[in-house]
């Protein structure tokens, strides 16, 4: 396999060299079934339970039998909060106790992460920065950084080994930017963003973690 490399840029957008990418992390063949499994699991684990219905035990009222058991000519009923009554409980409705979590094998998760990183590397969508340092809290500084780099105004994920509050807050107002630590990278964020911006130190940290 040919040597994998990515261009290294300074913050002003000038080229300063090339970054070697380890083939065991950035040159892995994709397995679509595995990637799909991990994406489904991640989105399921992030899902919140909102819908909640009341059973007959939760509905207010219904303590008294609506009419006597026999000799009324009507069908027998024990409570007006029975599911067959209007205003009664709901049978098999959604409840807050539902759990959506799916267990993910750690090795499978790391393998899928290597695959999506390899796809980005093959498409030349990994942009390496020599360093990223903001002097002040300025959204304009992050916007200028993206303008200097060949991101073409597309959605971009910035991954750093150390995420400072200054960088995080400066990027928060940009809808096309997602910021993450390298040790918290996930395949959903990588796939939802066209470009991945990472520092030289970030590449080293990511390579060490996924090797």
Secondary structure by P-SEA (a helix, b strand, c coil): ccbbbbbbbcccccccbbbbbbcccccccccaaaaaaaaaaaaaaaccccbbbbcccccccccccccccccccccccccccccccccbbbccccccccccbbbbcaaaaaaaaaaaaaaaaaaccbbbbcbbbbccccaaaaaaaaaaccccccbbbbbbccccaaaaaaacccccbbbbccccccaaaaaaccbbbbcaaaaaaaaaacc
